[in-house]
């Protein structure tokens, strides 16, 4: 089963990573989840700033690298690990909104 970490590793736009501001986490009906969206955007931003994603193969490796290279508290890193492990049910590209919707359980 794919998770939200896999999106980071696999999805590219014109061979570049995506802008986390263009990502929205939704349920399968398309209802946005602002808490998960903000958390995912935050962790992706931290990954882009502090670590080389090409060197990580699992969410746990990302969290370990963030732990080494940032002063983030353990509870924040724990939440980052949870969002990266969140099962991915689908991806919807909404070009009219300039968004990529990541579908998770509601």
MOPAC internal coordinates of N, CA, C and O (Angstrom, degrees):
PM7 1SCF
backbone

  N    0.0000 0     0.00 0     0.00 0    0    0    0
  C    1.4569 1     0.00 0     0.00 0    1    0    0
  C    1.5329 1   108.58 1     0.00 0    2    1    0
  O    1.2310 1   120.56 1   -42.32 1    3    2    1
  N    1.2826 1   116.54 1   137.68 1    3    2    1
  C    1.4629 1   121.93 1   177.48 1    5    3    2
  C    1.5153 1   110.85 1   -82.32 1    6    5    3
  O    1.2310 1   121.30 1   -25.77 1    7    6    5
  N    1.3212 1   115.12 1   154.23 1    7    6    5
  C    1.4578 1   120.48 1   177.21 1    9    7    6
  C    1.5348 1   109.06 1  -130.92 1   10    9    7
  O    1.2310 1   120.45 1     0.46 1   11   10    9
  N    1.3108 1   116.74 1  -179.54 1   11   10    9
  C    1.4560 1   120.68 1  -176.26 1   13   11   10
  C    1.5233 1   112.23 1   -67.20 1   14   13   11
  O    1.2310 1   119.89 1   155.56 1   15   14   13
  N    1.3255 1   117.82 1   -24.44 1   15   14   13
  C    1.4661 1   120.91 1   173.26 1   17   15   14
  C    1.5237 1   110.40 1   -63.03 1   18   17   15
  O    1.2310 1   120.30 1   139.67 1   19   18   17
  N    1.3161 1   117.03 1   -40.33 1   19   18   17
  C    1.4607 1   120.73 1  -179.46 1   21   19   18
  C    1.5223 1   111.93 1   -59.77 1   22   21   19
  O    1.2310 1   120.21 1   147.38 1   23   22   21
  N    1.3164 1   117.20 1   -32.62 1   23   22   21
  C    1.4668 1   120.60 1   177.59 1   25   23   22
  C    1.5273 1   109.47 1   -60.07 1   26   25   23
  O    1.2310 1   120.69 1   136.72 1   27   26   25
  N    1.3294 1   116.29 1   -43.28 1   27   26   25
  C    1.4587 1   120.31 1   179.21 1   29   27   26
  C    1.5233 1   111.71 1   -60.57 1   30   29   27
  O    1.2310 1   121.11 1   141.98 1   31   30   29
  N    1.3128 1   115.48 1   -38.02 1   31   30   29
  C    1.4598 1   120.06 1  -176.28 1   33   31   30
  C    1.5273 1   112.45 1   -79.35 1   34   33   31
  O    1.2310 1   119.68 1   149.36 1   35   34   33
  N    1.3289 1   118.21 1   -30.64 1   35   34   33
  C    1.4623 1   120.51 1  -170.09 1   37   35   34
  C    1.5165 1   115.76 1  -105.50 1   38   37   35
  O    1.2310 1   119.29 1   146.07 1   39   38   37
  N    1.3207 1   118.95 1   -33.93 1   39   38   37
  C    1.4653 1   120.69 1  -172.02 1   41   39   38
  C    1.5256 1   110.58 1   -84.65 1   42   41   39
  O    1.2310 1   121.35 1   -51.93 1   43   42   41
  N    1.3225 1   115.02 1   128.07 1   43   42   41
  C    1.4615 1   122.43 1   177.37 1   45   43   42
  C    1.5255 1   109.32 1  -134.43 1   46   45   43
  O    1.2310 1   120.99 1   -32.13 1   47   46   45
  N    1.3190 1   115.72 1   147.87 1   47   46   45
  C    1.4547 1   122.10 1   172.13 1   49   47   46
  C    1.5205 1   106.50 1  -116.50 1   50   49   47
  O    1.2310 1   120.77 1   -62.92 1   51   50   49
  N    1.3151 1   116.13 1   117.08 1   51   50   49
  C    1.4684 1   121.29 1  -176.82 1   53   51   50
  C    1.5342 1   111.40 1    51.45 1   54   53   51
  O    1.2310 1   121.23 1  -139.35 1   55   54   53
  N    1.3251 1   115.26 1    40.65 1   55   54   53
  C    1.4709 1   123.97 1   176.69 1   57   55   54
  C    1.5232 1   114.13 1    70.55 1   58   57   55
  O    1.2310 1   119.96 1  -164.85 1   59   58   57
  N    1.3178 1   117.67 1    15.15 1   59   58   57
  C    1.4631 1   121.90 1   175.77 1   61   59   58
  C    1.5228 1   109.23 1  -120.47 1   62   61   59
  O    1.2310 1   120.96 1   -21.50 1   63   62   61
  N    1.3373 1   115.76 1   158.50 1   63   62   61
  C    1.4563 1   119.79 1   174.24 1   65   63   62
  C    1.5161 1   110.23 1   -63.97 1   66   65   63
  O    1.2310 1   120.96 1   -10.81 1   67   66   65
  N    1.3102 1   115.77 1   169.19 1   67   66   65
  C    1.4646 1   119.76 1  -176.92 1   69   67   66
  C    1.5160 1   111.04 1   -97.16 1   70   69   67
  O    1.2310 1   121.62 1   -21.01 1   71   70   69
  N    1.3088 1   114.50 1   158.99 1   71   70   69
  C    1.4607 1   122.50 1   176.52 1   73   71   70
  C    1.5301 1   107.81 1   -79.62 1   74   73   71
  O    1.2310 1   119.55 1   -60.44 1   75   74   73
  N    1.3386 1   118.47 1   119.56 1   75   74   73
  C    1.4662 1   119.53 1  -178.14 1   77   75   74
  C    1.5272 1   113.49 1   -59.20 1   78   77   75
  O    1.2310 1   119.98 1   156.78 1   79   78   77
  N    1.3281 1   117.65 1   -23.22 1   79   78   77
  C    1.4677 1   120.01 1   178.88 1   81   79   78
  C    1.5254 1   111.79 1   -67.83 1   82   81   79
  O    1.2310 1   119.93 1   163.60 1   83   82   81
  N    1.3246 1   117.74 1   -16.40 1   83   82   81
  C    1.4610 1   121.58 1  -179.85 1   85   83   82
  C    1.5290 1   112.75 1   -92.14 1   86   85   83
  O    1.2310 1   120.16 1  -179.70 1   87   86   85
  N    1.3278 1   117.29 1     0.30 1   87   86   85
  C    1.4594 1   121.80 1  -177.86 1   89   87   86
  C    1.5233 1   110.41 1   -97.41 1   90   89   87
  O    1.2310 1   121.48 1   -44.31 1   91   90   89
  N    1.3296 1   114.78 1   135.69 1   91   90   89
  C    1.4568 1   121.27 1   174.19 1   93   91   90
  C    1.5283 1   107.16 1  -130.50 1   94   93   91
  O    1.2310 1   120.62 1   -48.71 1   95   94   93
  N    1.3223 1   116.42 1   131.29 1   95   94   93
  C    1.4640 1   121.39 1   175.60 1   97   95   94
  C    1.5202 1   106.97 1   -90.38 1   98   97   95
  O    1.2310 1   120.78 1   -52.28 1   99   98   97
  N    1.3432 1   116.12 1   127.72 1   99   98   97
  C    1.4654 1   120.51 1   179.87 1  101   99   98
  C    1.5213 1   109.88 1  -131.61 1  102  101   99
  O    1.2310 1   121.48 1   -13.43 1  103  102  101
  N    1.3354 1   114.77 1   166.57 1  103  102  101
  C    1.4557 1   118.54 1   168.38 1  105  103  102
  C    1.5293 1   107.47 1   -83.83 1  106  105  103
  O    1.2310 1   120.12 1    -2.04 1  107  106  105
  N    1.3314 1   117.38 1   177.96 1  107  106  105
  C    1.4608 1   119.97 1  -175.00 1  109  107  106
  C    1.5265 1   112.91 1   -66.02 1  110  109  107
  O    1.2310 1   119.85 1   160.89 1  111  110  109
  N    1.3252 1   117.89 1   -19.11 1  111  110  109
  C    1.4610 1   121.14 1   177.41 1  113  111  110
  C    1.5323 1   111.79 1   -85.19 1  114  113  111
  O    1.2310 1   120.38 1   174.75 1  115  114  113
  N    1.3406 1   116.88 1    -5.25 1  115  114  113
  C    1.4555 1   120.29 1   179.03 1  117  115  114
  C    1.5144 1   114.99 1    94.74 1  118  117  115
  O    1.2310 1   120.07 1  -173.33 1  119  118  117
  N    1.3422 1   117.46 1     6.67 1  119  118  117
  C    1.4655 1   120.81 1   179.18 1  121  119  118
  C    1.5389 1   108.97 1   -78.88 1  122  121  119
  O    1.2310 1   120.08 1   -60.23 1  123  122  121
  N    1.3408 1   117.46 1   119.77 1  123  122  121
  C    1.4614 1   120.65 1  -178.17 1  125  123  122
  C    1.5282 1   112.75 1   -65.91 1  126  125  123
  O    1.2310 1   121.27 1   -33.40 1  127  126  125
  N    1.3326 1   115.17 1   146.60 1  127  126  125
  C    1.4557 1   122.31 1   174.48 1  129  127  126
  C    1.5285 1   106.45 1  -116.09 1  130  129  127
  O    1.2310 1   120.51 1   -78.73 1  131  130  129
  N    1.3244 1   116.64 1   101.27 1  131  130  129
  C    1.4653 1   120.91 1  -173.42 1  133  131  130
  C    1.5218 1   112.79 1   -67.10 1  134  133  131
  O    1.2310 1   119.65 1   146.93 1  135  134  133
  N    1.3207 1   118.27 1   -33.07 1  135  134  133
  C    1.4692 1   120.78 1  -179.98 1  137  135  134
  C    1.5253 1   110.34 1   -66.07 1  138  137  135
  O    1.2310 1   120.28 1   130.61 1  139  138  137
  N    1.3360 1   117.07 1   -49.39 1  139  138  137
  C    1.4598 1   120.12 1   179.12 1  141  139  138
  C    1.5224 1   111.43 1   -66.75 1  142  141  139
  O    1.2310 1   120.47 1   143.05 1  143  142  141
  N    1.3298 1   116.70 1   -36.95 1  143  142  141
  C    1.4636 1   120.35 1   178.42 1  145  143  142
  C    1.5229 1   110.51 1   -61.55 1  146  145  143
  O    1.2310 1   120.09 1   131.84 1  147  146  145
  N    1.3229 1   117.43 1   -48.16 1  147  146  145
  C    1.4665 1   121.04 1   179.83 1  149  147  146
  C    1.5235 1   111.39 1   -62.42 1  150  149  147
  O    1.2310 1   120.38 1   138.86 1  151  150  149
  N    1.3234 1   116.87 1   -41.14 1  151  150  149
  C    1.4629 1   120.80 1   179.61 1  153  151  150
  C    1.5237 1   110.70 1   -64.80 1  154  153  151
  O    1.2310 1   120.22 1   135.51 1  155  154  153
  N    1.3240 1   117.18 1   -44.49 1  155  154  153
  C    1.4665 1   120.85 1  -179.91 1  157  155  154
  C    1.5333 1   110.42 1   -64.94 1  158  157  155
  O    1.2310 1   120.38 1   135.40 1  159  158  157
  N    1.3054 1   116.88 1   -44.60 1  159  158  157
  C    1.4681 1   120.02 1   178.41 1  161  159  158
  C    1.5255 1   110.83 1   -60.11 1  162  161  159
  O    1.2310 1   120.45 1   139.92 1  163  162  161
  N    1.3207 1   116.74 1   -40.08 1  163  162  161
  C    1.4527 1   121.41 1  -179.62 1  165  163  162
  C    1.5246 1   111.24 1   -64.35 1  166  165  163
  O    1.2310 1   120.17 1   132.26 1  167  166  165
  N    1.3280 1   117.28 1   -47.74 1  167  166  165
  C    1.4608 1   119.39 1  -178.52 1  169  167  166
  C    1.5243 1   110.88 1   -66.62 1  170  169  167
  O    1.2310 1   119.50 1   141.05 1  171  170  169
  N    1.3240 1   118.56 1   -38.95 1  171  170  169
  C    1.4645 1   120.61 1   178.44 1  173  171  170
  C    1.5277 1   110.04 1   -63.87 1  174  173  171
  O    1.2310 1   120.03 1   139.84 1  175  174  173
  N    1.3097 1   117.55 1   -40.16 1  175  174  173
  C    1.4663 1   121.04 1   177.51 1  177  175  174
  C    1.5277 1   111.25 1   -62.03 1  178  177  175
  O    1.2310 1   120.84 1   136.64 1  179  178  177
  N    1.3255 1   116.00 1   -43.36 1  179  178  177
  C    1.4718 1   119.91 1   178.77 1  181  179  178
  C    1.5272 1   110.41 1   -65.51 1  182  181  179
  O    1.2310 1   119.71 1   139.24 1  183  182  181
  N    1.3151 1   118.16 1   -40.76 1  183  182  181
  C    1.4614 1   121.62 1   177.72 1  185  183  182
  C    1.5253 1   109.35 1   -59.77 1  186  185  183
  O    1.2310 1   120.39 1   132.78 1  187  186  185
  N    1.3252 1   116.86 1   -47.22 1  187  186  185
  C    1.4636 1   121.16 1  -178.76 1  189  187  186
  C    1.5275 1   112.25 1   -62.67 1  190  189  187
  O    1.2310 1   120.15 1   147.77 1  191  190  189
  N    1.3189 1   117.32 1   -32.23 1  191  190  189
  C    1.4637 1   121.60 1  -178.88 1  193  191  190
  C    1.5236 1   113.74 1   -81.05 1  194  193  191
  O    1.2310 1   120.35 1   141.07 1  195  194  193
  N    1.3401 1   116.93 1   -38.93 1  195  194  193
  C    1.4545 1   119.33 1  -165.22 1  197  195  194
  C    1.5133 1   117.28 1  -113.25 1  198  197  195
  O    1.2310 1   119.42 1   161.00 1  199  198  197
  N    1.3158 1   118.71 1   -19.00 1  199  198  197
  C    1.4641 1   117.77 1  -176.32 1  201  199  198
  C    1.5250 1   111.24 1  -136.22 1  202  201  199
  O    1.2310 1   121.43 1   -14.93 1  203  202  201
  N    1.3132 1   114.87 1   165.07 1  203  202  201
  C    1.4578 1   121.77 1   174.97 1  205  203  202
  C    1.5288 1   107.19 1   -97.35 1  206  205  203
  O    1.2310 1   120.49 1   -71.53 1  207  206  205
  N    1.3076 1   116.67 1   108.47 1  207  206  205
  C    1.4611 1   121.10 1  -175.99 1  209  207  206
  C    1.5234 1   112.10 1   -62.78 1  210  209  207
  O    1.2310 1   120.06 1   153.05 1  211  210  209
  N    1.3259 1   117.50 1   -26.95 1  211  210  209
  C    1.4681 1   120.62 1   178.72 1  213  211  210
  C    1.5254 1   112.28 1   -62.57 1  214  213  211
  O    1.2310 1   120.07 1   159.02 1  215  214  213
  N    1.3177 1   117.46 1   -20.98 1  215  214  213
  C    1.4619 1   121.57 1  -179.18 1  217  215  214
  C    1.5266 1   113.10 1   -90.68 1  218  217  215
  O    1.2310 1   119.99 1   179.02 1  219  218  217
  N    1.3161 1   117.62 1    -0.98 1  219  218  217
  C    1.4714 1   121.79 1  -178.95 1  221  219  218
  C    1.5232 1   109.54 1  -114.20 1  222  221  219
  O    1.2310 1   121.23 1   -47.16 1  223  222  221
  N    1.3205 1   115.25 1   132.84 1  223  222  221
  C    1.4606 1   120.71 1   178.97 1  225  223  222
  C    1.5173 1   113.65 1  -110.16 1  226  225  223
  O    1.2310 1   120.19 1   171.29 1  227  226  225
  N    1.3144 1   117.24 1    -8.71 1  227  226  225
  C    1.4643 1   121.44 1  -178.27 1  229  227  226
  C    1.5300 1   109.31 1  -142.48 1  230  229  227
  O    1.2310 1   120.59 1   -20.55 1  231  230  229
  N    1.3220 1   116.48 1   159.45 1  231  230  229
  C    1.4727 1   118.40 1   174.36 1  233  231  230
  C    1.5323 1   112.30 1   -58.65 1  234  233  231
  O    1.2310 1   120.47 1   145.39 1  235  234  233
  N    1.3195 1   116.70 1   -34.61 1  235  234  233
  C    1.4595 1   120.85 1  -179.43 1  237  235  234
  C    1.5326 1   111.09 1   -64.28 1  238  237  235
  O    1.2310 1   120.36 1   142.78 1  239  238  237
  N    1.3370 1   116.92 1   -37.22 1  239  238  237
  C    1.4620 1   120.01 1   177.22 1  241  239  238
  C    1.5276 1   110.95 1   -67.34 1  242  241  239
  O    1.2310 1   120.07 1   143.74 1  243  242  241
  N    1.3271 1   117.47 1   -36.26 1  243  242  241
  C    1.4604 1   121.10 1   176.20 1  245  243  242
  C    1.5226 1   109.73 1   -62.69 1  246  245  243
  O    1.2310 1   120.50 1   132.96 1  247  246  245
  N    1.3158 1   116.65 1   -47.04 1  247  246  245
  C    1.4671 1   120.57 1  -178.70 1  249  247  246
  C    1.5254 1   110.55 1   -63.84 1  250  249  247
  O    1.2310 1   120.13 1   139.13 1  251  250  249
  N    1.3219 1   117.35 1   -40.87 1  251  250  249
  C    1.4693 1   120.64 1   177.56 1  253  251  250
  C    1.5316 1   111.07 1   -61.22 1  254  253  251
  O    1.2310 1   120.31 1   137.55 1  255  254  253
  N    1.3179 1   117.01 1   -42.45 1  255  254  253
  C    1.4644 1   120.90 1   178.84 1  257  255  254
  C    1.5286 1   111.26 1   -65.99 1  258  257  255
  O    1.2310 1   120.73 1   137.13 1  259  258  257
  N    1.3329 1   116.21 1   -42.87 1  259  258  257
  C    1.4707 1   119.04 1   177.51 1  261  259  258
  C    1.5243 1   110.93 1   -62.70 1  262  261  259
  O    1.2310 1   120.67 1   143.33 1  263  262  261
  N    1.3236 1   116.33 1   -36.67 1  263  262  261
  C    1.4631 1   120.89 1   179.03 1  265  263  262
  C    1.5270 1   110.58 1   -63.10 1  266  265  263
  O    1.2310 1   120.63 1   142.04 1  267  266  265
  N    1.3402 1   116.41 1   -37.96 1  267  266  265
  C    1.4622 1   120.90 1  -179.98 1  269  267  266
  C    1.5282 1   113.37 1   -74.79 1  270  269  267
  O    1.2310 1   120.43 1   145.49 1  271  270  269
  N    1.3255 1   116.78 1   -34.51 1  271  270  269
  C    1.4625 1   120.97 1  -169.39 1  273  271  270
  C    1.5218 1   115.48 1  -106.63 1  274  273  271
  O    1.2310 1   120.03 1  -179.86 1  275  274  273
  N    1.3301 1   117.55 1     0.14 1  275  274  273
  C    1.4603 1   120.14 1   179.72 1  277  275  274
  C    1.5296 1   109.62 1  -136.65 1  278  277  275
  O    1.2310 1   120.37 1   -19.71 1  279  278  277
  N    1.3187 1   116.89 1   160.29 1  279  278  277
  C    1.4662 1   120.34 1   175.46 1  281  279  278
  C    1.5351 1   112.35 1   -91.28 1  282  281  279
  O    1.2310 1   120.16 1  -158.84 1  283  282  281
  N    1.3347 1   117.29 1    21.16 1  283  282  281
  C    1.4633 1   119.73 1  -176.34 1  285  283  282
  C    1.5276 1   111.18 1   -62.57 1  286  285  283
  O    1.2310 1   120.31 1   -40.60 1  287  286  285
  N    1.3255 1   117.02 1   139.40 1  287  286  285
  C    1.4716 1   120.94 1   178.78 1  289  287  286
  C    1.5378 1   110.86 1   -66.52 1  290  289  287
  O    1.2310 1   121.25 1   -24.57 1  291  290  289
  N    1.3204 1   115.22 1   155.43 1  291  290  289
  C    1.4652 1   120.67 1  -178.17 1  293  291  290
  C    1.5224 1   112.95 1   -61.26 1  294  293  291
  O    1.2310 1   120.04 1   144.58 1  295  294  293
  N    1.3425 1   117.53 1   -35.42 1  295  294  293
  C    1.4674 1   118.74 1  -179.97 1  297  295  294
  C    1.5309 1   110.97 1   -66.43 1  298  297  295
  O    1.2310 1   119.98 1   145.42 1  299  298  297
  N    1.3275 1   117.64 1   -34.58 1  299  298  297
  C    1.4662 1   121.02 1   176.67 1  301  299  298
  C    1.5226 1   109.58 1   -68.00 1  302  301  299
  O    1.2310 1   120.39 1   135.21 1  303  302  301
  N    1.3213 1   116.86 1   -44.79 1  303  302  301
  C    1.4682 1   120.65 1   178.84 1  305  303  302
  C    1.5221 1   111.03 1   -62.09 1  306  305  303
  O    1.2310 1   120.54 1   144.27 1  307  306  305
  N    1.3216 1   116.58 1   -35.73 1  307  306  305
  C    1.4681 1   120.55 1   177.28 1  309  307  306
  C    1.5306 1   110.76 1   -63.12 1  310  309  307
  O    1.2310 1   120.65 1   136.14 1  311  310  309
  N    1.3313 1   116.37 1   -43.86 1  311  310  309
  C    1.4749 1   120.40 1   177.80 1  313  311  310
  C    1.5259 1   111.02 1   -65.25 1  314  313  311
  O    1.2310 1   120.30 1   141.45 1  315  314  313
  N    1.3232 1   117.03 1   -38.55 1  315  314  313
  C    1.4648 1   120.46 1   176.10 1  317  315  314
  C    1.5314 1   110.55 1   -60.47 1  318  317  315
  O    1.2310 1   120.89 1   137.11 1  319  318  317
  N    1.3264 1   115.90 1   -42.89 1  319  318  317
  C    1.4623 1   119.53 1   178.50 1  321  319  318
  C    1.5188 1   112.12 1   -62.05 1  322  321  319
  O    1.2310 1   120.68 1   140.51 1  323  322  321
  N    1.3169 1   116.31 1   -39.49 1  323  322  321
  C    1.4676 1   120.37 1   179.44 1  325  323  322
  C    1.5297 1   111.57 1   -64.44 1  326  325  323
  O    1.2310 1   119.93 1   136.60 1  327  326  325
  N    1.3323 1   117.73 1   -43.40 1  327  326  325
  C    1.4625 1   119.32 1  -178.20 1  329  327  326
  C    1.5239 1   110.58 1   -69.35 1  330  329  327
  O    1.2310 1   119.95 1   143.44 1  331  330  329
  N    1.3191 1   117.71 1   -36.56 1  331  330  329
  C    1.4682 1   119.60 1   178.26 1  333  331  330
  C    1.5244 1   111.65 1   -67.14 1  334  333  331
  O    1.2310 1   120.14 1   149.39 1  335  334  333
  N    1.3270 1   117.34 1   -30.61 1  335  334  333
  C    1.4683 1   122.40 1   178.96 1  337  335  334
  C    1.5268 1   113.19 1   -84.57 1  338  337  335
  O    1.2310 1   119.69 1   173.14 1  339  338  337
  N    1.3262 1   118.20 1    -6.86 1  339  338  337
  C    1.4739 1   122.02 1  -177.91 1  341  339  338
  C    1.5308 1   109.93 1   -57.91 1  342  341  339
  O    1.2310 1   119.95 1   -54.09 1  343  342  341
  N    1.3378 1   117.70 1   125.91 1  343  342  341
  C    1.4649 1   120.09 1   179.48 1  345  343  342
  C    1.5336 1   112.45 1   -61.92 1  346  345  343
  O    1.2310 1   121.11 1   -46.22 1  347  346  345
  N    1.3107 1   115.47 1   133.78 1  347  346  345
  C    1.4574 1   123.12 1   178.93 1  349  347  346
  C    1.5217 1   108.99 1   -94.01 1  350  349  347
  O    1.2310 1   120.62 1   -55.81 1  351  350  349
  N    1.3322 1   116.42 1   124.19 1  351  350  349
  C    1.4605 1   121.21 1   179.66 1  353  351  350
  C    1.5217 1   112.15 1   -96.91 1  354  353  351
  O    1.2310 1   120.46 1   158.65 1  355  354  353
  N    1.3235 1   116.72 1   -21.35 1  355  354  353
  C    1.4577 1   119.89 1   179.47 1  357  355  354
  C    1.5111 1   110.97 1   176.09 1  358  357  355
  O    1.2310 1   121.64 1    -9.54 1  359  358  357
  N    1.3312 1   114.46 1   170.46 1  359  358  357
  C    1.4577 1   121.97 1   176.44 1  361  359  358
  C    1.5183 1   107.55 1  -129.51 1  362  361  359
  O    1.2310 1   120.88 1   -47.07 1  363  362  361
  N    1.3107 1   115.93 1   132.93 1  363  362  361
  C    1.4558 1   121.45 1   175.79 1  365  363  362
  C    1.5211 1   107.88 1  -122.06 1  366  365  363
  O    1.2310 1   120.56 1   -57.48 1  367  366  365
  N    1.3256 1   116.54 1   122.52 1  367  366  365
  C    1.4545 1   120.91 1   175.44 1  369  367  366
  C    1.5203 1   108.21 1   -92.29 1  370  369  367
  O    1.2310 1   120.69 1   -53.64 1  371  370  369
  N    1.3114 1   116.28 1   126.36 1  371  370  369
  C    1.4616 1   122.32 1  -179.20 1  373  371  370
  C    1.5248 1   107.99 1  -118.96 1  374  373  371
  O    1.2310 1   120.01 1  -101.05 1  375  374  373
  N    1.3463 1   117.59 1    78.95 1  375  374  373
  C    1.4629 1   120.05 1  -175.54 1  377  375  374
  C    1.5244 1   113.57 1   -61.88 1  378  377  375
  O    1.2310 1   120.02 1   150.40 1  379  378  377
  N    1.3286 1   117.57 1   -29.60 1  379  378  377
  C    1.4580 1   119.51 1   178.88 1  381  379  378
  C    1.5221 1   111.57 1   -65.00 1  382  381  379
  O    1.2310 1   120.12 1   154.25 1  383  382  381
  N    1.3412 1   117.38 1   -25.75 1  383  382  381
  C    1.4637 1   122.15 1   177.15 1  385  383  382
  C    1.5292 1   111.50 1   -99.90 1  386  385  383
  O    1.2310 1   120.48 1   170.25 1  387  386  385
  N    1.3300 1   116.69 1    -9.75 1  387  386  385
  C    1.4575 1   120.12 1  -175.42 1  389  387  386
  C    1.5137 1   111.72 1    69.11 1  390  389  387
  O    1.2310 1   120.85 1  -145.05 1  391  390  389
  N    1.3472 1   115.98 1    34.95 1  391  390  389
  C    1.4637 1   120.10 1  -174.95 1  393  391  390
  C    1.5227 1   112.47 1  -128.72 1  394  393  391
  O    1.2310 1   122.12 1   -25.00 1  395  394  393
  N    1.3181 1   113.55 1   155.00 1  395  394  393
  C    1.4550 1   122.70 1   168.05 1  397  395  394
  C    1.5209 1   105.81 1  -115.50 1  398  397  395
  O    1.2310 1   120.56 1   -60.60 1  399  398  397
  N    1.3344 1   116.53 1   119.40 1  399  398  397
  C    1.4574 1   120.72 1  -179.89 1  401  399  398
  C    1.5243 1   108.55 1   -98.31 1  402  401  399
  O    1.2310 1   120.97 1   -53.38 1  403  402  401
  N    1.3199 1   115.76 1   126.62 1  403  402  401
  C    1.4563 1   122.75 1   176.95 1  405  403  402
  C    1.5227 1   107.32 1  -101.29 1  406  405  403
  O    1.2310 1   120.46 1   -61.95 1  407  406  405
  N    1.3198 1   116.73 1   118.05 1  407  406  405
  C    1.4508 1   121.71 1  -174.10 1  409  407  406
  C    1.5250 1   110.38 1   -91.12 1  410  409  407
  O    1.2310 1   121.22 1   -53.22 1  411  410  409
  N    1.3410 1   115.28 1   126.78 1  411  410  409
  C    1.4637 1   122.97 1   177.66 1  413  411  410
  C    1.5221 1   108.57 1  -130.32 1  414  413  411
  O    1.2310 1   120.71 1    -7.74 1  415  414  413
  N    1.3083 1   116.25 1   172.26 1  415  414  413
  C    1.4659 1   119.79 1   176.40 1  417  415  414
  C    1.5229 1   109.66 1   -64.13 1  418  417  415
  O    1.2310 1   120.60 1   -35.17 1  419  418  417
  N    1.3229 1   116.45 1   144.83 1  419  418  417
  C    1.4610 1   121.65 1  -176.31 1  421  419  418
  C    1.4658 1   116.72 1   -74.81 1  422  421  419
  O    1.2310 1   120.10 1   180.00 1  423  422  421

